[in-house]
Amino acid sequence: MPVALVTGSAGFIGSFVCRSLLEQGWRVIGLDCMSDYYDVTLKEAREARLMEFDNYRSIHGLVEAPGLLRSVFEEERPDTVIHLAAQAGVRYSIDNPRSYLESNLIGTFELLEAARAFPPKHMLLASTSSAYGANEEMPYRETVKADHQMSFYAATKKSTENMAHSYAHLYDLPVTMFRFFTVYGPWGRPDMALFKFTKAIIEDRPIDVYNNGNMRRDFTYIEDLVQAMCLLIDAVPVRPVDGVVAEGDSLSPVAPFRVVNIGNSDTVPLGDFIAAIEARLGKVAQRNLMPMQAGDVPATWAEASLLKSLTGYAPSTEVTKGVAAFVDWYLDYYGD
C-alpha cells in the first residue's frame, strides 16, 4: 500500500485530497495544527470524515515545529508528500505577516529538511496564482518570470518555490509546485468570497464588492483541482539531460523541479460569480461597492496546457454548477 503524507489535512483542499487518496487505496498520514484562523469545528468535521477510513492516521501539530516533520518522515517513510499546510489569505497577511513567515517559510524549510533525510519519490507543494503578482500578460504561463508579488502572502509562497528548487537541485528531490487559482466548492473556507457572500445574502446583509466589481477570476472547482493534483503524483519531474527543456515546459534546466498551473483556463467576471449565488439562493445581493484592497489584483487567468500535456486532464466545471454545489452544501451543513 503506497503511503502519502498530506500536510494541512483538515483544511479545505487537504481534506479533499486525503479523501481521494484514501478511496484510491493509499495509506494517508494527515498532519494539521487545527489553527483558529477560522472556525475549528469546520476543520474537525472535515477530519471526522477522514477518520472513517482505517488507512488514515491523523497527527496534530505545527509544520514549523522543529523536528516534527523529520520524525514523521522517519517513522512513516512516505512515498509521496503533498504539502498544503500554510497560512492562507492575501488580506490577513497585511495584518499578521509573522504567521506567514512561520508557517509558510519555516514550515516549508522543516519539510524540505525532513525530505532531505528521508527522500520520498515525489514532493508536491502548494503555491498560488498570487505568485504572478503584477504580471499583466494573460493567461498566466508557468514559464514567465514572476518577480513582483503584491502581498506578503504571495511573497512567502513564491519564496517556497525558490526554496524547494534549491533542494531539488542540491539533493535531487523531485518537486512539483502547484499554482492554484481561486479554489471553491463544498466545505470551503469561511474567509473566501463564496462563503462570505452566501452567508451575507442569506442573512440579508450587504456584501463587500471590491474594485467596484471590476474583478475577474479563474475559478477552479475543488473536485477538478484534486483530480489534477492526484494525476500529477505520477508526473514525476526528472532532471533534464544537458539542461534541455521542451518548449512550454516549466521544468528547471538544473533540477527535477516543475511549476504547474491548476485552473479552469477561463476568467469569469465577479458579477457573474455573484449572480450564480443569487440564482441558487433565489435572493438578490445587496452590493457594497468598495475600492481595490491592498495586495489584491484585478484579474487572474490560468494557461493550463502544461497540466493537460502532463496528465491528459483539464478542469472544466462551470461556475454555475460549482457554486450551486457549494450553496447546497452550505444550506445542508448549517441547516438553513
N, C-alpha and C positions, 0 to 999 in steps of 0.2 A: 504494500500500500504506500503510494507516494505521500510525502509529508510536506505540508505548506505552513509557513509562519506568516500570519497576517497581522500587522500592527494596525491599531485603530479599528479593531474588530467589532466594537459595539457602535461604531459610527454609521452614518447613513450608507456610504459606499461600502465600507468594510463589512458590514453585516450582510449585504447582498453578495459580496464576493465570497465570504465564508460559506454562506448557504449554497451557492452554486458549486463550489468545490466539494462540499460535503455530499451533495447529491450526486456528484460525479465519482464518489468513492475515495476521495482523498481523506487522509487524517489531517486535521487542521488544528494548529495551535494559534489561539487568538489572544492578542495582548492589547489591553486597553486600560487607560488610567481612570476612566469614568469621571472625567473632569466636569465641573459645574458650569462650564461656559454656556451651556443651555440645559434644559430640563433633564436631569439624570434619570428620571423614571422612564423617559422615552428610550434612553440607551439600555436600561435594564430590560425593557420589553423586547427590544431587538435581540439582546443577548439571550433572553429566555427562549426565543425561537431557535437559537443555535444549540442550546443545551439539550434540546430534544434528541440530538444526534449522539450516539455512543462514540463516534470517532472525532468528537470535538473536545478540546481542552481549553479552558479559559484561565488566563493569568491577568491579574490586575496589577498594574504598575506603570511608572513613568518611563518612556523610552529613553529619556535623558539620565535616568538613574545610573550612576557609574556601575558597570559590570553586570547589570541585569540582563541585557540582551546577550552578552557573552555567555552567561550561564545557561540561558535558554538554548542558544546555538549549540553549546557543548552537550547539553542533555538530549536535545531532540534531533540534531543534525538535519535540519530541513533541506529538502531538495530544491524547493522554490521559496523565495521570500517576496511578499508583496507588502511594501511599506506605505501605509496610508495615514499613519498617526501623524498629526500635525495640528498646530494652532491655525485654524482657518479664519477667513473673513478679512476683506480689504479694510473695511471701516474700523473694526476693532483694533487693527494694527496701529492706527493713529493714536489711540488712547492707551494701549497697553503693549508697546513694542517688545518689552523684555520677554513676555510669554512666547513670542515668536522666535526670539533668539534661543531660548532654552529648548523648546520643543522641536522646532524645525531644524536648527543648525546643530545644537549639541546632541539632540536625539538622533539625527542622521549620522553624526560622527560616531556615536556609540554603535549604531547599526553597522556601519562600514568596518569598524574595528572588529566587531564580532565576526563579520563575514570574512575578514582577512585571516582570522584564526581558524575558522571552520567554514571553508568556502562552499556555498550552495551552487547548484548547477545554473541558476538564473536568479537575478535580483531585479524586481520590477518596482520602481519608485514613483510616487505620485508627484507631479509638478502641476502647472496651471497655465491656462491661456493668458493669465495676467502677466506671465513672463515676457510676452511680446511687447508690453508696455506702450511706448509712444509710437511704435510702428504703425504707419497708416496704410501701407500696401496690403491689400486684402485680395483673396483669402490669405490668412497666415500660413506660411510654409515653414516646416521644421529646419530648412536649410538656410533661412535668412538669419542674419545676426539679430540677437535680442539683448541689447546692452542698456536700454533706458527704461528700467522698471519705474512705475509710477506710485508704488506703495511699498512700505516696508515688508508687508506680507509677500508681495511679488518678488522683492529683492531676496528674501530668505529662500524662497522656492527656487529661484534661478541659481542661488548660491549652492543649494543642494545638488543641482545638476552638475555644477563645476566640481564640487567635492567628489561626487560619485564618478565623474570622468577620471579624476586623478587616481582613484583607487582601481578603476578598471584598467587604466594604463599601467600602473605600477605593479599590480598583483594579479592581472589577467582575470579579473572578476567580471563575468558577463552581466551588463546592466542595461535595462531598458527604462527610460523615463517616459511616463505618460504626461501629456499636457491635456488636462480636462477642460471642457467647455461647458459651463453653466449646467451642471447636472441637476436633474429634478425628477420627482416621482414619489410614490408612496414611501412612507417612513422618512421623509426628508427632514432637513434641519430647520428648526424654528426661526433661525436668523436669516433664512433665504427668502427672497421676494415672494415666491409662490405660497409659502406657508403664511407669511405675514399678510399678504393680500387676501388670501382665502379667509383667514381668521377675522380680519377687519371688516370685510364685506358681510360676513355672517352676522357680526356684532353691530352692523350699521355705523361703523366708524370710517373716516376718510383714510385713503391710502396715500402715502407719500410717493409721488412720481417724479423722479429726478431728471434733470436736464429738460424739464418741461415735457417729458415724454419722448424726447428725441433720442431714443436709445434703441439699439438693435443687439440681439444676442444670438449666438449659435447654441440653441437649447438642445441638450443631449439627455435622452431618457435613460433612466438608471439601468433598465434591463439591457438596453443596447450597449451601454458602457461596459457592463460586467461581461457580456458575451465577448466583446472586443478584447478586454483585459485577459480573460481566460484563454482565448485563442493565441494571444501574444506570448503566453508562457512557453509555447513550443518554438517561437520565433527567436531563438537564442542568438544574440549578436556574436559574430566571430571577428577577431582582429583581421583586418584586410591584409592580403599579401602585397607587399611593396607600397602600402598606403593607397591602393587604387580602390575608389568607391564609385559605385554606379550612380549615374545622374539621377537626381531626385531622392537619393537615399541620404538620410542624416547620419549614417554610420560614421563614427570617428575614423580618420585615417590612421590613428595611432593606438586604438583601444577597442575592445569588444563592447562598444557603447553606442546606444542609439536613442534618439528622441522621437516619439511618435505622438501626433495629434490624435485625440479621440473626440470627434464631433460629428454633427449631422451634415456638414458641408452645406449649410444653409444659414441665412441670417434673418431673424424674424423681428419685426418691429415690436417694441414693448407694448404698444397699443393692442396688437393682435393677441399677445400673450394674456393681457388683462381681459380682453373680450372673450377668450376661451374660458376663463374662470367665471366670468359673468354668465356665460351661456350655460355652464354646467350647474351653477347655483340658482339660476333664474332670478338674479338680482343685479342691479346696476351699481357699480362702484362710485363712491364719492371721491373725486380726484383732488388731491392737494398738490398742485404743481410746484416743484422745487428746483433750485439751481443744481448744477452738477456737483456731486460730492468730491471732496479732495481725494486723490488717489485713484479715482474711477476713470474708465474710458467709455467713449460713446458707443463703440461697436466692437464685436468680436465675430470672427468667421473662420472656420477651420478648413484648410485644404487637407483632406483625409485620404488622398490617393496612396500614400505610403502604407497606411493601415490596410487598405484594400489589397495592395500588392503583397503584403506580408501574410495576410490571413485569409484573403478572399471574401472578407466581410466588410460591410459598410452600414453604419447606423442609419435608420430611416424612419423611425417613429415620428409621426406628425404631432405638432404641438397640441392640437385639439384633442387627440387621443390620449397623449401623455398627461395633459392637465386634467382631463376627465378622470383618469385613473387615480391621480392624487386626490382630487376633491372627494371622490367616492371613498377612498381610504380615510381621509380626514373626518368625514361625516360619520363613518363607522367607528373609527378609533375614539373619537371624542363624544360620540353619542348625540350629535346634533341632528 
